[in-house]
Amino acid sequence: VFNNILNKNYAAKEDIILPASVFDNEILSSLEIIVKYLHENLGLKFSKIAKLIGRNNIALANSYRIAAKKYPSKLIVKPSVFVVPCSILKNRKLSVLENISYYLKNNYKLTYHDVAVLLHKNDRTIWTVYQRALKKLSGDKDSGVNVSTDHESIRGLHTDPGNNIGAR
């Protein structure tokens, strides 16, 4: 029901919205999670997923097969305040994780720690991935990205030992 409400404008906009809670999985990669969610939870065919995220449908079918072996049960998705449109993944200059991290950090003005918690990644991983995205986009004059140095330094990342976020 949540998936239907979230994506009720699918036919009009030709874009699917991914709730950030879909990434509540430490077993699968970001791409595997996306493909598994779109295929199993939303019932999309690999050819449609390929058009949505700008990837090869054979490669996506392979990612799904690997994901299904690693995590055979259906993904449980909870309502989330933060969402990611599939269309951002069409930017092939960035990896899937770079696209998602960049989108969440810039559009919601989240800290590295907040993005790391949402994606179940280490804070330092998100910092590295985001910095790599900035570097890649700085050469893209058409991206409209202002690549000013982000002053949330690696020392400023939250590593609360009580929540084990930094322990991954």
GIFENJO-V532840 format. One record per pair of residues at least 4 apart in sequence whose C-alpha atoms are under 6 Angstrom apart, sorted by the first residue. I is the first residue (numbers start at 1). J is the second residue. If there is no record, write none. Layout:
i: <I & I>
j: <J & J>
This chain:
i: <4 & 10 & 10 & 16 & 16 & 17 & 17 & 18 & 18 & 18 & 19 & 19 & 20 & 20 & 21 & 21 & 21 & 22 & 23 & 28 & 28 & 32 & 32 & 32 & 33 & 35 & 35 & 36 & 36 & 37 & 38 & 38 & 39 & 39 & 46 & 46 & 47 & 50 & 50 & 50 & 50 & 53 & 53 & 53 & 53 & 54 & 64 & 67 & 68 & 94 & 94 & 97 & 98 & 98 & 98 & 101 & 102 & 102 & 103 & 104 & 105 & 105 & 110 & 113 & 113 & 116 & 116 & 116 & 116 & 116 & 122 & 122 & 126 & 134 & 152 & 159>
j: <8 & 14 & 15 & 85 & 86 & 84 & 85 & 83 & 84 & 85 & 80 & 83 & 82 & 83 & 77 & 78 & 80 & 77 & 119 & 32 & 33 & 36 & 63 & 67 & 37 & 39 & 64 & 40 & 64 & 41 & 42 & 44 & 43 & 44 & 50 & 57 & 57 & 54 & 55 & 56 & 57 & 86 & 87 & 89 & 90 & 90 & 68 & 71 & 72 & 98 & 99 & 101 & 102 & 129 & 133 & 105 & 106 & 130 & 107 & 108 & 109 & 110 & 114 & 123 & 158 & 120 & 121 & 122 & 123 & 126 & 166 & 168 & 130 & 138 & 156 & 166>
